[in-house]
Amino acid sequence: MRSTIYLATVALIVLAPAPAAAQGNPADPDTREVQAYVLTMPKLRQLNQFFGDLLRQREADPAYQALLKKKKELEALNAKDELSEAEEERMARLEAEIEEAELAEEGPDDDDQSLSAMAQRMAADPRIAGALKRAGLAPREAATLQLALFQAAFTVGMLESGTIKEIPKEANTDNVKFFRANRAEIATLTALGDQEKE
């Protein structure tokens, strides 16, 4: 559960919609900035601290607790073999309320996918800005760090699946090697290991 929330948070903050920097256009200044970023374990620990802080805030949020309660109720109704008319109506209401709450969590769509825009969105959210400050990360670095980690992990996945045979020239070779060498600790930090086992 925590790993799912963690990855959803990553996607919410940085990867949705996928910025140009994540799409690997070497002419794009943001892409070059992400590719030049050097991953280190101290920085990943700061990122982990940031996400842990966000998770604690979210889990303490009464609106999130209400959403979890509605999901649990919906799950119980779905498990029933037969539903009364009132229960069917309740299911429909719960589904609509859950969808509305999840859309509200996602926030408005923003077509600006630049690192600057992502950093501004992060700085504008008091919960995110506070968690970043406590972790010692600036919003732009947090966005860049996450994308550099994403790119290294994606490249390693492509290599291991046989989709590509060698590290592409546009990838940061040092980050790919770093990811491979520190995979176990990175998986522990980010809970990606738990996600892969689910």
Secondary structure, DSSP 8 states (H G I E B T S, - for coil): -HHHHHHHHHIIIIISS--HHHHT-TTSHHHHHHHH----HHHHHHHHHHHHHHHHHHHH-HHHHHHHHHHHHHHHHHH-SS--HHHHHHHHHHHHHHHHHHHHHH-------SHHHHHHHHHHSHHHHHHHHHHT--HHHHHHHHHHHHHHHHHHHHHHHTS-SS--TTS-HHHHHHHHHTHHHHHHHHTHHHHHH-
